[in-house]
């Protein structure tokens, strides 16, 4: 069974990236080094964090990039 998501937050070349469920390439790569994040956050991003709403997306972006 495939995982359904609107967006996926993950890592691309050591930076946080955002994918749309219908695009194999990131729609946005944030110029923020993941080395600044706690290891727990890096582990979650390495696995990929499915995001189902814009509100969830805003919260995660704010959490990881602030």
C-alpha positions as CSV (number, residue, x, y, z in Angstrom):
1,X,0.0,0.0,0.0
2,X,1.5,3.4,-1.0
3,X,1.7,6.2,1.4
4,X,-0.5,9.1,0.4
5,X,0.8,12.6,1.0
6,X,0.5,16.1,-0.5
7,X,4.1,17.0,0.3
8,X,7.2,15.3,1.6
9,X,9.9,17.1,3.6
10,X,13.3,15.5,3.4
11,X,16.9,16.0,2.6
12,X,18.6,16.8,-0.7
13,X,22.4,17.4,-0.8
14,X,22.6,18.2,2.9
15,X,19.7,20.7,2.8
16,X,16.1,20.5,3.7
17,X,13.9,19.9,0.6
18,X,10.2,19.8,-0.2
19,X,8.7,17.5,-2.7
20,X,5.2,17.5,-4.1
21,X,3.6,14.0,-4.4
22,X,3.4,14.3,-8.1
23,X,6.9,15.4,-8.8
24,X,10.2,13.4,-8.5
25,X,12.2,16.6,-8.2
26,X,12.0,18.9,-5.2
27,X,9.7,21.9,-5.6
28,X,11.9,23.8,-3.1
29,X,15.3,23.4,-1.5
30,X,15.9,25.5,1.5
31,X,19.5,26.9,1.9
32,X,19.7,25.8,5.5
33,X,22.4,23.3,6.5
34,X,21.0,20.3,8.3
35,X,24.1,20.2,10.5
36,X,22.4,22.9,12.5
37,X,19.5,20.6,13.4
38,X,19.3,18.1,16.3
39,X,20.1,14.5,15.2
40,X,16.5,13.5,15.8
41,X,15.3,16.0,13.2
42,X,18.0,14.9,10.7
43,X,16.9,11.2,11.2
44,X,13.3,12.1,10.5
45,X,14.2,14.1,7.4
46,X,16.4,11.3,6.1
47,X,13.3,9.0,6.2
48,X,11.1,11.7,4.8
49,X,8.2,13.4,6.6
50,X,4.9,13.1,4.8
51,X,2.8,16.3,5.0
52,X,-0.9,16.2,4.4
53,X,-1.9,19.9,4.9
54,X,-0.5,23.4,4.4
55,X,-0.8,24.0,8.1
56,X,1.4,21.0,8.9
57,X,3.8,22.2,6.3
58,X,4.0,25.7,7.8
59,X,4.6,24.2,11.3
60,X,7.4,21.9,10.2
61,X,9.1,24.6,8.1
62,X,9.0,27.0,11.0
63,X,10.2,24.3,13.4
64,X,13.2,23.3,11.3
65,X,14.2,26.6,9.8
66,X,13.9,28.9,12.8
